[in-house]
Amino acid sequence: MKAAAGPGLELRSVPDPTPAADEVVIRVKATSLCGTDSHIYQWDDWARSRIRPPRILGHEMYGEIVETGRSVTAFKVGDLIAAESHVTCGKCFQCRTGNAHVCKNYTILGIDRDGSFAEYVSLPEKVCWRTSPEIPPELACLQEPLGNSVHTVLTEDVTGHTVLVTGCGPTGLFAIAVARTAGAALIVATDVSEYRLELARKVGATAALPAQADVPGRILDLTDGEGVDDAFEMSGHPSAVHLCFRCVKNAGRVALFGIPNREVPLDLANEIIFKGLRIYGITGRRIFDTWYRLGGLFQAGLDIRPVVTHTLPLEEFRTGFELIHSGQCGKVVLIP
């Protein structure tokens, strides 16, 4: 937990949670580290402005319900669940018009309330997602971040399309796997890390190119001079943002998921307007539409196992964050 303001986390014994009337308590079987957790661990400017310790981190989780509040009706003790991390208000314009993923008043598990880096966590019933026991815990806990990539890729149909994915961190790797399962014809991946480019090949990239290479030239060669139909920016790096706009064909689509750490100037006329592009800003998952599509993708053969490169006991969380900071990992899963 983040016991006090400052870098790092501590392992502490705290009382087990008890559920409110509309909550369940789950015994956590697996929980994964996220870039957001890394920001909080390092205690950067964003974390200092957002987090109010003490706080138990963790919002990517899977576990078994061990207790239910008196008003819970959709779930029972023994159910296996993952969780949507955004707790929405249900009352704002966005929630009432099918866009709860951009609720104006949402709170986030592991940020605004205690999360899953623990043996037990209490959750509102409305964020629970029943999960098949056939999915192993180390994959079941990844459904929340995987949903980001499902939303990014499937905002429009990709069947038979040519695709560029910039950034082969976990969400980029998930995007590659989703595009492959959804029937993309050609998937080009870029990253600065050869380690992650190799992971990209394992999850289905047709070509995995170092960012330092002539990526636009290679893409023109691979697409008969047209450029890709769809570009998915998963890194947040300004050069990758510009690469997407440069490599997508006229009348193509660009979906932006990566978060830049500074403003990114754009040449609106030449990069977007004259090319007639469609631009999507992606945040979170459509609740719960994306989750249903995710379940269907698993049934269709979606394989994200190569993305999970390290599984550690919860007590070894420091090793997990060191791996993330080194870039020599895919997804790191903790087992309480």
VOLO-426586 format. One record per atom (N, C-alpha, C): x, y, z. Coordinates in pm, whole numbers, padded with zeros to 5 digits, always signed. Layout:
<atoms>
XYZ...
</atoms>
This chain:
<atoms>
+00084-00118+00000+00000+00000+00000+00089+00125+00000+00029+00234-00047+00095+00364-00037+00054+00422+00098+00143+00401+00197+00110+00440+00334+00122+00590+00356+00214+00654+00282+00237+00797+00299+00292+00853+00169+00287+00984+00155+00338+01049+00036+00486+01020+00019+00526+00983-00104+00665+00954-00131+00680+00831-00219+00799+00809-00274+00822+00693-00361+00806+00561-00286+00775+00454-00362+00769+00319-00308+00634+00282-00252+00625+00155-00209+00507+00099-00143+00554+00020-00023+00460-00012+00066+00490-00094+00183+00395-00213+00187+00444-00323+00243+00360-00439+00269+00317-00434+00414+00187-00423+00436+00135-00410+00572+00018-00503+00595-00004-00536+00721-00125-00609+00760-00232-00507+00799-00348-00520+00736-00460-00429+00764-00585-00515+00786-00689-00461+00849-00811-00539+00869-00874-00580+00736-00933-00699+00731-01004-00742+00612-01124-00650+00588-01156-00621+00462-01270-00534+00435-01402-00605+00462-01504-00526+00493-01640-00577+00505-01725-00507+00400-01821-00577+00339-01895-00519+00227-02006-00425+00274-02025-00315+00203-02146-00235+00217-02262-00312+00157-02381-00258+00167-02500-00331+00122-02491-00373-00024-02432-00287-00109-02427-00315-00252-02290-00365-00298-02211-00420-00206-02075-00462-00239-02055-00611-00216-01948-00662-00277-01901-00797-00250-01756-00787-00203-01710-00889-00133-01569-00902-00098-01514-01020-00177-01401-00998-00245-01338-01110-00315-01203-01143-00253-01172-01271-00256-01037-01316-00226-00959-01309-00356-00857-01227-00359-00784-01200-00483-00698-01322-00519-00720-01374-00639-00641-01486-00689-00523-01438-00774-00540-01324-00840-00432-01268-00921-00462-01121-00945-00355-01040-00951-00369-00897-00980-00244-00854-01055-00259-00765-01152-00146-00731-01237-00105-00585-01220+00021-00559-01249+00076-00424-01241+00044-00347-01367+00017-00218-01350-00020-00130-01459+00073-00010-01461+00079+00059-01574+00158+00181-01581+00115+00284-01480-00016+00289-01453-00066+00382-01351-00006+00350-01215+00000+00222-01181+00062+00181-01054+00208+00223-01049+00276+00216-01163+00416+00256-01169+00433+00405-01140+00341+00486-01196+00346+00631-01167+00331+00657-01017+00239+00582-00954+00216+00601-00810+00336+00551-00731+00393+00439-00774+00511+00383-00706+00626+00484-00710+00647+00547-00826+00756+00644-00839+00723+00778-00776+00593+00802-00755+00543+00926-00694+00580+01048-00780+00537+01042-00907+00564+01151-00999+00462+01264-00979+00471+01364-01065+00385+01482-01048+00237+01444-01052+00201+01356-01144+00060+01314-01153+00017+01247-01024+00099+01154-00972+00062+01082-00850+00048+01177-00732+00138+01273-00722+00131+01368-00611+00003+01450-00615-00046+01476-00735-00168+01557-00747-00295+01475-00733-00285+01342-00746-00405+01258-00757-00429+01167-00638-00324+01116-00575-00337+01011-00475-00336+01071-00335-00427+01022-00251-00435+01066-00113-00410+00947-00021-00283+00925+00021-00252+00810+00109-00324+00824+00244-00344+00712+00315-00304+00577+00274-00400+00519+00171-00346+00441+00079-00425+00380-00027-00365+00247-00069-00447+00143-00076-00405+00015-00133-00425+00024-00284-00317+00002-00359-00323+00013-00504-00382-00113-00567-00394-00111-00698-00433-00229-00775-00574-00219-00830-00587-00226-00964-00720-00221-01024-00741-00327-01132-00641-00410-01156-00654-00521-01251-00656-00649-01168-00772-00717-01166-00786-00822-01065-00877-00936-01111-00864-01045-01037-00950-01162-01054-00954-01234-00921-01072-01280-00882-01082-01349-00754-01216-01416-00734-01234-01468-00614-01355-01543-00578-01432-01467-00471-01561-01453-00491-01645-01384-00393-01654-01469-00265-01624-01405-00152-01630-01475-00024-01737-01416+00068-01791-01299+00033-01895-01237+00115-01972-01138+00028-02102-01127+00055-02185-01032-00021-02264-00944+00075-02288-00819+00031-02374-00729+00107-02520-00768+00094-02603-00714+00181-02742-00759+00188-02823-00725+00065-02779-00625-00015-02856-00585-00133-02806-00650-00262-02700-00729-00254-02643-00791-00374-02735-00903-00423-02769-00898-00553-02860-00998-00609-02802-01074-00728-02706-01015-00799-02658-01075-00924-02543-01172-00903-02483-01171-00783-02367-01255-00756-02383-01324-00622-02309-01435-00605-02316-01511-00481-02177-01556-00440-02166-01599-00316-02039-01652-00267-01996-01769-00355-01870-01767-00393-01815-01871-00479-01801-01831-00624-01869-01724-00666-01855-01677-00804-01714-01626-00828-01664-01651-00949-01533-01602-00991-01553-01477-01076-01483-01368-01041-01508-01242-01110-01379-01166-01138-01385-01087-01245-01293-00977-01268-01370-00850-01238-01309-00734-01259-01378-00610-01222-01346-00498-01320-01450-00425-01356-01434-00297-01425-01381-00197-01323-01272-00128-01357-01206-00042-01257-01275+00093-01239-01358+00134-01334-01426+00263-01326-01562+00246-01258-01578+00309-01143-01706+00306-01072-01781+00432-01113-01883+00415-01195-01952+00529-01257-02073+00572-01175-02116+00697-01200-02222+00754-01116-02361+00708-01158-02380+00676-01287-02510+00633-01336-02610+00745-01353-02569+00870-01328-02664+00982-01328-02630+01092-01429-02504+01102-01469-02465+01212-01558-02514+01186-01699-02500+01286-01785-02544+01275-01925-02479+01156-01993-02348+01138-01973-02277+01030-02039-02328+00893-01995-02346+00875-01864-02395+00747-01814-02535+00716-01868-02618+00818-01880-02757+00798-01920-02774+00785-02071-02666+00805-02147-02675+00795-02292-02579+00691-02350-02543+00590-02268-02462+00478-02318-02314+00504-02327-02265+00608-02259-02123+00640-02263-02063+00647-02123-02096+00549-02040-02050+00550-01901-01898+00542-01891-01830+00495-01997-01683+00488-01991-01620+00627-01983-01696+00730-02016-01648+00867-01999-01738+00943-01902-01787+00873-01801-01865+00933-01693-01791+01055-01637-01864+01161-01609-01803+01284-01558-01765+01273-01411-01818+01171-01340-01801+01164-01195-01743+01031-01148-01678+00958-01237-01634+00824-01197-01520+00829-01095-01511+00722-01017-01396+00697-00930-01330+00569-00978-01205+00548-00937-01127+00437-00989-01076+00350-00875-01093+00219-00893-01040+00124-00796-00888+00138-00787-00836+00130-00665-00693+00139-00646-00638+00280-00652-00723+00377-00679-00682+00518-00682-00768+00600-00588-00899+00592-00606-00992+00667-00522-01047+00582-00407-01033+00452-00417-01071+00360-00310-00974+00243-00315-00965+00167-00206-00865+00060-00197-00885-00045-00305-00771-00095-00353-00772-00188-00465-00722-00326-00430-00663-00393-00530-00645-00539-00528-00505-00587-00493-00412-00498-00457-00283-00547-00411-00297-00590-00265-00377-00693-00246-00415-00738-00112-00474-00878-00123-00495-00941-00007-00561-01071-00008-00711-01059-00034-00771-00951+00015-00914-00930-00001-00941-00786-00042-01046-00766-00122-01087-00631-00162-01239-00628-00173-01299-00517-00131-01443-00498-00145-01471-00420-00273-01575-00461-00346-01608-00403-00475-01758-00378-00485-01800-00269-00551-01942-00254-00581-01989-00367-00673-02107-00417-00647-02162-00524-00730-02162-00484-00877-02189-00356-00906-02208-00315-01045-02081-00319-01129-01962-00332-01066-01839-00340-01147-01793-00485-01166-01862-00581-01108-01817-00720-01115-01849-00781-01251-01759-00865-01296-01775-00933-01425-01749-01082-01405-01856-01162-01419-01843-01307-01399-01751-01366-01504-01658-01449-01459-01551-01499-01545-01547-01651-01542-01526-01710-01659-01521-01855-01671-01403-01912-01594-01426-02022-01520-01313-02087-01449-01212-02148-01543-01245-02158-01672-01151-02214-01769-01037-02118-01799-01055-01989-01769-00948-01892-01791-00858-01891-01669-00729-01918-01683-00640-01922-01566-00630-01785-01501-00606-01782-01369-00605-01654-01296-00512-01550-01355-00393-01592-01400-00296-01494-01450-00341-01428-01581-00438-01488-01649-00498-01425-01767-00630-01356-01732-00705-01416-01642-00836-01359-01605-00822-01220-01544-00712-01195-01473-00694-01064-01410-00658-00956-01511-00631-00996-01637-00590-00900-01739-00706-00848-01822-00828-00889-01790-00940-00850-01875-00962-00698-01876-00938-00632-01764-00956-00486-01760-00860-00415-01855-00727-00437-01846-00639-00370-01942-00658-00422-02084-00688-00550-02100-00715-00603-02233-00833-00530-02297-00932-00493-02214-01047-00420-02266-01010-00288-02330-00905-00221-02277-00858-00098-02341-00821-00122-02486-00750-00232-02509-00703-00263-02644-00817-00311-02733-00911-00385-02676-01029-00426-02753-01105-00303-02801-01124-00207-02712-01195-00083-02747-01117-00006-02854-00984+00000-02841-00902+00070-02938-00914+00009-03077-00900-00122-03084-00896-00191-03214-01033-00200-03278-01136-00230-03198-01268-00263-03255-01366-00147-03255-01316-00022-03238-01404+00092-03258-01463+00087-03399-01386+00035-03493-01436+00004-03627-01389-00137-03664-01446-00193-03767-01410-00326-03813-01267-00327-03867-01189-00429-03832-01053-00443-03885-01038-00565-03974-01144-00639-04000-01134-00759-04081-01078-00727-04219-00968-00792-04254-00905-00770-04384-00826-00642-04395-00813-00566-04287-00744-00438-04292-00594-00453-04267-00521-00351-04310-00380-00337-04274-00372-00243-04154-00285-00279-04057-00285-00214-03926-00143-00179-03884-00129-00063-03821-00004-00025-03755-00030-00010-03605+00056-00069-03522+00050-00053-03377+00182+00008-03332+00177+00129-03275+00300+00193-03226+00305+00180-03075+00411+00115-03026+00427+00090-02883+00388-00051-02848+00485-00133-02808+00460-00274-02778+00473-00303-02629+00427-00208-02547+00401-00241-02408+00280-00333-02402+00233-00368-02283+00122-00464-02274-00001-00426-02355-00045-00299-02351-00166-00264-02427-00142-00273-02577-00021-00240-02622+00010-00256-02764+00013-00402-02804+00072-00486-02719+00074-00630-02746-00067-00687-02748-00150-00643-02655-00290-00687-02657-00358-00644-02787-00330-00520-02832-00392-00470-02954-00354-00556-03074-00228-00598-03079-00184-00686-03187-00261-00818-03184-00272-00877-03064-00342-01005-03051-00489-00992-03089-00552-00882-03048-00693-00860-03081-00710-00842-03231-00625-00760-03294-00634-00738-03438-00615-00868-03514-00521-00951-03469-00499-01080-03534-00623-01169-03523-00680-01178-03404-00798-01261-03383-00918-01209-03461-00928-01076-03474-01040-01014-03543-01026-01017-03695-00916-01068-03746-00904-01089-03889-00828-00984-03966-00742-00905-03900-00659-00810-03973-00567-00885-04069-00546-00827-04187-00466-00894-04288-00317-00876-04267-00277-00757-04223-00136-00723-04204-00124-00639-04078-00033-00676-03988-00013-00601-03864+00133-00565-03853+00161-00435-03858+00297-00384-03841+00308-00325-03702+00410-00367-03626+00432-00317-03490+00565-00244-03484+00570-00135-03405+00696-00063-03386+00721-00042-03237+00849-00040-03200+00890-00011-03062+01040+00016-03064+01089+00078-02958+01234+00101-02947+01306-00019-02888+01230-00115-02832+01288-00228-02760+01279-00356-02843+01392-00420-02869+01390-00547-02941+01322-00655-02857+01337-00646-02724+01269-00742-02636+01118-00740-02663+01060-00620-02668+00916-00611-02688+00876-00639-02833+00962-00611-02927+00932-00647-03065+00923-00798-03081+01005-00871-03007+00997-01017-03011+00863-01065-02953+00817-01001-02845+00685-01034-02792+00576-01003-02895+00593-00893-02969+00496-00858-03072+00486-00967-03178+00598-01024-03215+00596-01133-03313+00521-01254-03257+00538-01280-03126+00475-01396-03065+00323-01384-03061+00271-01260-03050+00125-01244-03041+00059-01215-03175+00141-01214-03284+00076-01207-03414+00116-01096-03508+00217-01016-03475+00259-00910-03567+00319-00972-03693+00277-00921-03808+00334-00966-03935+00476-00916-03951+00497-00789-03914+00630-00728-03918+00647-00647-03791+00762-00666-03723+00793-00593-03601+00918-00511-03627+00902-00378-03634+01009-00291-03682+01061-00201-03570+01193-00189-03556+01246-00091-03460+01205+00049-03501+01172+00132-03402+01125+00267-03431+01230+00349-03504+01357+00311-03492+01463+00385-03557+01471+00356-03707+01402+00253-03753+01408+00215-03894+01322+00309-03978+01327+00292-04110+01242+00369-04201+01104+00304-04203+01029+00328-04094+00898+00264-04082+00803+00307-04193+00790+00437-04224+00699+00475-04334+00735+00407-04466+00865+00399-04496+00906+00334-04620+00869+00188-04623+00892+00117-04511+00857-00026-04505+00707-00045-04518+00629+00044-04456+00485+00031-04464+00436+00054-04607+00492+00150-04676+00454+00171-04816+00487+00048-04899+00602-00015-04872+00637-00137-04944+00536-00249-04917+00491-00258-04793+00402-00367-04754+00257-00344-04796+00222-00221-04830+00082-00188-04861+00065-00133-05002+00156-00170-05092+00148-00126-05232+00140+00026-05243+00212+00094-05154+00221+00239-05162+00104+00315-05103+00011+00246-05038-00111+00311-04987-00099+00362-04845-00029+00291-04760-00035+00316-04615-00136+00223-04552-00141+00221-04419-00229+00128-04348-00370+00183-04339-00466+00092-04324-00605+00132-04305-00627+00193-04166-00561+00134-04065-00584+00172-03926-00451+00184-03853-00437+00289-03773-00316+00306-03691-00359+00320-03545-00296+00242-03458-00328+00242-03316-00206+00288-03238-00216+00406-03175-00104+00463-03101-00118+00425-02954-00026+00343-02904-00037+00286-02771+00075+00331-02677+00164+00419-02721+00281+00453-02641+00272+00590-02575+00208+00685-02640+00205+00822-02591+00324+00905-02633+00419+00847-02704+00537+00923-02744+00503+01013-02863+00540+01141-02860+00504+01232-02968+00546+01183-03107+00666+01124-03117+00710+01077-03250+00621+00965-03301+00568+00883-03210+00479+00775-03251+00344+00830-03296+00297+00935-03230+00173+00998-03273+00186+01047-03417+00294+01118-03447+00316+01168-03583+00333+01052-03682+00397+00944-03638+00416+00828-03725+00281+00771-03768+00187+00764-03675+00054+00712-03709-00011+00796-03818-00008+00929-03801-00070+01015-03900+00001+01007-04035+00130+00986-04031+00206+00978-04155+00180+00848-04230+00163+00738-04155+00157+00606-04217+00016+00560-04254-00086+00625-04202-00222+00584-04235-00259+00640-04372-00335+00564-04448-00373+00607-04582-00479+00716-04577-00500+00786-04686-00608+00883-04693-00741+00815-04662-00825+00883-04583-00956+00831-04539-00941+00715-04442-00824+00703-04378-00803+00597-04281-00844+00639-04141-00809+00554-04045-00848+00575-03904-00725+00575-03816-00723+00666-03718-00621+00667-03615-00689+00664-03479-00653+00567-03395-00704+00558-03258-00589+00586-03163-00609+00682-03074-00504+00728-02983-00535+00683-02842-00452+00593-02788-00469+00545-02651-00355+00590-02560-00232+00592-02610-00117+00630-02527-00129+00774-02478-00083+00798-02354-00095+00929-02291+00040+01001-02300+00049+01109-02378+00174+01186-02383+00200+01256-02249+00327+01278-02218+00361+01348-02094+00379+01498-02117+00349+01542-02239+00351+01685-02270+00261+01710-02390+00239+01836-02423+00157+01870-02538+00224+01821-02667+00142+01777-02763+00193+01728-02890+00139+01818-03002+00221+01906-03058+00175+01991-03170+00148+01905-03293+00043+01937-03366+00006+01865-03487-00002+01959-03605+00029+01909-03723+00006+01980-03846-00134+01939-03893-00236+02005-03841-00374+01963-03865-00407+01955-04014-00359+02051-04090-00393+02053-04232-00340+01928-04304-00208+01905-04290-00147+01797-04368-00158+01660-04305-00161+01654-04171-00165+01523-04104-00307+01469-04093-00406+01557-04089-00542+01510-04061-00643+01558-04165-00655+01690-04182-00766+01742-04262-00756+01700-04407-00640+01726-04472-00627+01693-04613-00629+01542-04638-00599+01463-04535-00604+01318-04550-00744+01261-04521-00832+01345-04467-00969+01300-04440-00976+01188-04338-00897+01201-04230-00888+01092-04132-01001+01095-04030-01026+00980-03971-01115+00967-03856-01029+00941-03734-01043+01024-03631-00959+01017-03512-01044+00980-03393-01000+00880-03317-01069+00839-03196-00977+00855-03075-01025+00923-02974-00956+00924-02846-01012+00811-02760-00924+00724-02711-00968+00603-02640-00934+00615-02492-01035+00601-02408-01012+00596-02264-01098+00484-02205-01033+00393-02137-01106+00284-02072-01173+00191-02171-01283+00133-02127-01358+00036-02204-01504+00079-02206-01576+00047-02310-01720+00072-02309-01783-00026-02210-01860+00027-02115-01913-00053-02004-02058-00091-02036-02089-00220-02049-01999-00335-02047-01987-00396-02187-02019-00318-02288-02015-00368-02425-01880-00429-02459-01770-00360-02423-01638-00412-02454-01611-00544-02384-01662-00559-02262-01640-00683-02187-01706-00802-02258-01826-00782-02313-01891-00890-02386-01812-00926-02512-01760-00826-02582-01681-00853-02701-01552-00926-02663-01493-00887-02551-01372-00951-02501-01398-01100-02477-01512-01130-02412-01545-01271-02389-01559-01348-02519-01619-01285-02619-01631-01350-02749-01497-01373-02816-01405-01280-02798-01271-01296-02856-01198-01414-02792-01213-01432-02661-01154-01550-02597-01210-01678-02660-01341-01680-02681-01403-01798-02743-01354-01819-02885-01318-01708-02952-01270-01717-03090-01122-01753-03099-01056-01768-02983-00918-01813-02984-00814-01708-02949-00857-01592-02898-00761-01489-02857-00660-01547-02758-00531-01533-02789-00426-01589-02704-00335-01476-02657-00342-01443-02528-00258-01337-02472-00151-01393-02379-00134-01525-02379-00037-01585-02287+00105-01535-02305+00152-01508-02428+00290-01457-02439+00312-01321-02373+00204-01246-02349+00220-01114-02289+00257-01124-02142+00214-01232-02075+00244-01250-01933+00384-01310-01922+00481-01226-01893+00620-01272-01888+00668-01303-01748+00600-01251-01646+00645-01273-01508+00525-01287-01416+00527-01389-01333+00427-01410-01228+00501-01423-01096+00468-01333-01001+00543-01323-00876+00450-01327-00756+00499-01372-00641+00421-01355-00518+00402-01206-00488+00291-01172-00425+00263-01032-00393+00380-00969-00316+00444-01048-00229+00554-00995-00148+00671-00944-00231+00681-00989-00357+00791-00950-00444+00752-00836-00538+00660-00750-00490+00612-00640-00575+00724-00548-00621+00827-00530-00537+00936-00441-00577+01007-00494-00702+01025-00626-00710+01084-00686-00829+00998-00658-00952+00866-00664-00933+00775-00636-01044+00791-00495-01097+00799-00398-01008+00816-00260-01053+00953-00238-01116+01055-00305-01065+01188-00295-01127+01185-00347-01270+01112-00455-01292+01099-00510-01427+01030-00410-01520+00923-00347-01471+00853-00248-01552+00944-00132-01588+01019-00083-01490+01105+00032-01515+01220-00003-01609+01260-00129-01612+01369-00172-01700+01321-00193-01843+01189-00214-01861+01134-00242-01993+01153-00385-02037+01211-00470-01951+01238-00609-01987+01126-00702-01938+01005-00668-01976+00891-00751-01936+00774-00718-02025+00676-00809-02021+00546-00778-02078+00456-00738-01963+00363-00826-01929+00276-00801-01814+00329-00877-01694+00329-00809-01578+00373-00868-01451+00249-00892-01365+00231-01017-01323+00115-01056-01242+00163-01091-01102+00090-01041-01002+00118-01071-00861+00013-01168-00808+00057-01265-00728-00033-01363-00667-00029-01343-00515-00138-01292-00455-00140-01276-00307-00129-01412-00238
</atoms>
